[in-house]
């Protein structure tokens, strides 16, 4: 996250509603891990950027998640994984049709999971 991203875009990317994202970002900002700035041309929007203090934590998170992902998918054939992801995509579409992700219809992308 070298470039700033809006709070709304972050909320959509991880599948939470904006109020939940704001609370989460408030805590990260209080710890000095992010900074928020106004978005030019949109008085209500805020852009979020990681601080230098967050970089070591982000590196550790990436190491752990990469290791977990490798272990999790070990021994699973690519065709099996593709079939599974197609089923998840279909289920996600059906859930969206039911309005299962709330007013913003935000759901994390299943593509975020697969290596």
FIMARKOL-274730 format. One record per atom (N, C-alpha, C): z, x, y negated; residue in one letter. Coordinates in steps of 0.02 Angstrom, whole numbers, padded with zeros to 5 digits, always signed. Atoms other than C-alpha are relative to their C-alpha. Layout:
# FIMARKOL-274730
ZXYA;...
//
This chain:
# FIMARKOL-274730
+00000+00042+00059X;+00000+00000+00000X;+00000+00044-00062X;+00005-00043+00058X;-00057+00128-00127X;-00021-00038-00062X;+00022+00042+00055X;-00140-00004-00235X;+00047-00060-00005X;-00042+00059+00007X;-00038-00147-00308X;-00032-00060+00034X;+00023+00062-00031X;-00052-00313-00217X;+00044-00056-00027X;-00040+00055+00028X;+00004-00483-00279X;+00051-00026+00051X;-00052+00030-00043X;+00160-00567-00211X;-00031-00054+00044X;+00031+00054-00038X;+00052-00715-00157X;-00042+00028+00057X;+00040-00030-00053X;-00066-00603-00059X;+00045+00028+00055X;-00048-00025-00050X;+00082-00519+00028X;+00027-00057+00042X;-00027+00058-00036X;+00156-00688+00073X;-00050-00027+00050X;+00052+00025-00045X;-00009-00747+00147X;-00012+00048+00058X;+00013-00050-00052X;-00032-00584+00243X;+00052+00000+00056X;-00052-00001-00052X;+00134-00597+00333X;+00023-00070+00021X;-00014+00067-00023X;+00141-00785+00347X;+00065-00030-00023X;-00060+00031+00027X;+00286-00831+00235X;-00019-00036-00065X;+00013+00036+00062X;+00296-00950+00088X;+00025+00042-00059X;-00015-00041+00059X;+00307-00880-00088X;+00075+00006-00016X;-00071-00009+00015X;+00493-00918-00116X;+00035+00050+00046X;-00029-00048-00047X;+00539-00821+00040X;-00022+00071-00017X;+00026-00066+00019X;+00428-00677-00016X;+00037+00026-00062X;-00034-00020+00061X;+00511-00674-00187X;+00070+00026+00016X;-00068-00022-00019X;+00685-00661-00109X;-00002+00068+00035X;+00007-00064-00036X;+00627-00520+00006X;-00016+00056-00050X;+00019-00050+00050X;+00547-00427-00140X;+00057+00015-00048X;-00059-00012+00042X;+00703-00451-00246X;+00046+00053+00031X;-00043-00048-00035X;+00803-00356-00114X;-00032+00070+00000X;+00034-00065-00001X;+00672-00218-00099X;+00000+00033-00069X;-00001-00026+00068X;+00665-00200-00287X;+00070+00026-00018X;-00069-00021+00013X;+00855-00190-00298X;+00016+00067+00033X;-00010-00064-00035X;+00849-00046-00173X;-00044+00055-00027X;+00044-00050+00029X;+00717+00042-00276X;-00060+00017+00043X;+00055-00013-00047X;+00584+00027-00140X;-00067-00026-00025X;+00062+00026+00029X;+00457-00073-00240X;+00010-00008-00075X;-00002+00020+00071X;+00413-00107-00420X;-00050-00056-00009X;+00044+00057+00015X;+00335-00266-00488X;-00022+00005-00072X;+00029-00001+00067X;+00220-00275-00637X;-00040-00064-00010X;+00040+00059+00016X;+00130-00415-00727X;-00073+00013+00018X;+00072-00003-00014X;-00049-00452-00675X;-00037-00019-00064X;+00037+00016+00061X;-00165-00443-00825X;-00041-00065+00008X;+00038+00062-00002X;-00238-00614-00863X;+00033-00056+00038X;-00035+00052-00037X;-00112-00709-00756X;+00075+00008-00013X;-00069-00009+00020X;+00059-00730-00835X;+00050-00013+00056X;-00047+00018-00053X;+00137-00802-00677X;-00001+00050+00058X;+00008-00044-00058X;+00073-00673-00552X;+00034+00067-00011X;-00029-00066+00002X;+00161-00511-00511X;-00034+00044+00052X;+00028-00048-00047X;+00086-00357-00430X;+00058+00043+00027X;-00052-00037-00033X;+00191-00258-00307X;-00028+00067+00022X;+00020-00068-00021X;+00183-00071-00274X;+00062+00035+00029X;-00055-00040-00029X;+00288+00042-00163X;+00018+00057-00047X;-00023-00058+00039X;+00393+00175-00249X;+00000+00061+00045X;-00005-00063-00038X;+00408+00356-00196X;+00058-00003+00050X;-00058+00006-00044X;+00577+00312-00120X;-00018-00037+00065X;+00018+00040-00059X;+00491+00192+00002X;-00044+00039+00049X;+00049-00035-00042X;+00364+00317+00070X;+00029+00028+00066X;-00027-00024-00064X;+00478+00402+00199X;+00017-00057+00049X;-00015+00058-00043X;+00534+00232+00264X;-00064-00029+00029X;+00064+00026-00023X;+00354+00173+00276X;-00028+00044+00055X;+00025-00047-00051X;+00307+00329+00374X;+00038-00011+00066X;-00041+00012-00060X;+00451+00296+00496X;-00020-00066+00033X;+00021+00065-00026X;+00400+00113+00515X;-00067+00007+00037X;+00065-00009-00032X;+00221+00165+00554X;+00006+00038+00065X;-00010-00038-00062X;+00279+00292+00683X;+00027-00046+00055X;-00031+00044-00049X;+00388+00164+00771X;-00049-00055+00023X;+00045+00054-00020X;+00259+00024+00767X;-00060+00026+00039X;+00055-00030-00038X;+00119+00139+00827X;+00022+00014+00072X;-00026-00014-00067X;+00227+00194+00973X;+00010-00064+00040X;-00011+00064-00033X;+00277+00016+01015X;-00066-00032+00020X;+00066+00029-00014X;+00097-00044+01004X;-00033+00035+00060X;+00029-00039-00055X;+00039+00096+01120X;+00033-00020+00066X;-00038+00018-00061X;+00175+00055+01247X;-00015-00072+00021X;+00011+00070-00014X;+00148-00132+01234X;-00068-00014+00032X;+00067+00013-00024X;-00039-00126+01266X;-00022+00046+00057X;+00017-00044-00055X;-00035+00011+01398X;-00011-00040+00064X;+00015+00033-00063X;-00117-00049+01558X;-00033-00068-00006X;+00035+00063+00010X;-00197-00202+01480X;-00073+00015-00014X;+00072-00009+00006X;-00384-00206+01502X;-00024-00030-00066X;+00027+00024+00064X;-00484-00228+01341X;-00028-00071+00006X;+00027+00067-00009X;-00570-00382+01412X;+00056-00052+00002X;-00058+00046-00003X;-00402-00462+01452X;+00030-00011-00070X;-00027+00004+00067X;-00340-00424+01278X;-00046-00041-00045X;+00047+00040+00039X;-00498-00495+01199X;+00007-00075+00016X;-00007+00070-00020X;-00478-00656+01300X;+00065-00029-00028X;-00064+00021+00026X;-00296-00668+01248X;-00004-00013-00075X;+00006+00008+00072X;-00339-00645+01065X;-00044-00060-00018X;+00041+00060+00012X;-00474-00780+01076X;+00043-00063+00007X;-00044+00057-00011X;-00344-00901+01145X;+00048-00006-00059X;-00045+00002+00058X;-00221-00854+01006X;-00036-00025-00062X;+00039+00023+00058X;-00357-00881+00876X;-00012-00075+00003X;+00009+00072-00008X;-00394-01053+00947X;+00064-00039-00014X;-00065+00032+00013X;-00210-01098+00946X;+00018+00001-00074X;-00013-00005+00072X;-00193-01037+00767X;-00040-00053-00037X;+00042+00050+00033X;-00339-01147+00714X;+00027-00070+00010X;-00028+00067-00013X;-00262-01299+00798X;+00064-00010-00039X;-00063+00006+00038X;-00093-01265+00718X;-00014-00010-00074X;+00018+00010+00070X;-00175-01251+00548X;-00021-00072-00011X;+00022+00070+00005X;-00254-01421+00580X;+00059-00048-00003X;-00060+00041+00002X;-00079-01491+00605X;+00042+00014-00063X;-00039-00019+00059X;-00020-01410+00443X;+00063+00037+00018X;-00060-00032-00027X;+00102-01305+00544X;+00026+00059-00042X;-00021-00060+00038X;+00108-01162+00418X;+00023-00017-00070X;-00028+00020+00064X;+00171-01261+00270X;-00052-00009-00054X;+00043+00016+00057X;+00103-01295+00099X;-00053+00052-00014X;+00048-00053+00015X;+00019-01127+00077X;-00046+00013+00059X;+00039-00010-00061X;-00051-01135+00254X;-00006+00074+00015X;-00001-00072-00012X;-00002-00953+00271X;+00023+00014+00071X;-00018-00022-00067X;+00001-00879+00444X;-00021+00072+00007X;+00021-00069-00009X;+00001-00697+00493X;-00061+00003+00043X;+00061-00007-00038X;-00164-00641+00559X;+00015+00033+00067X;-00009-00030-00066X;-00166-00606+00745X;-00033+00068+00004X;+00033-00065+00001X;-00280-00461+00704X;+00046+00056-00023X;-00048-00050+00021X;-00129-00373+00630X;+00037+00031+00059X;-00039-00020-00058X;-00057-00354+00804X;-00037+00051+00043X;+00040-00039-00047X;-00198-00274+00902X;-00016+00069-00027X;+00014-00068+00023X;-00224-00086+00894X;-00071+00009-00022X;
//
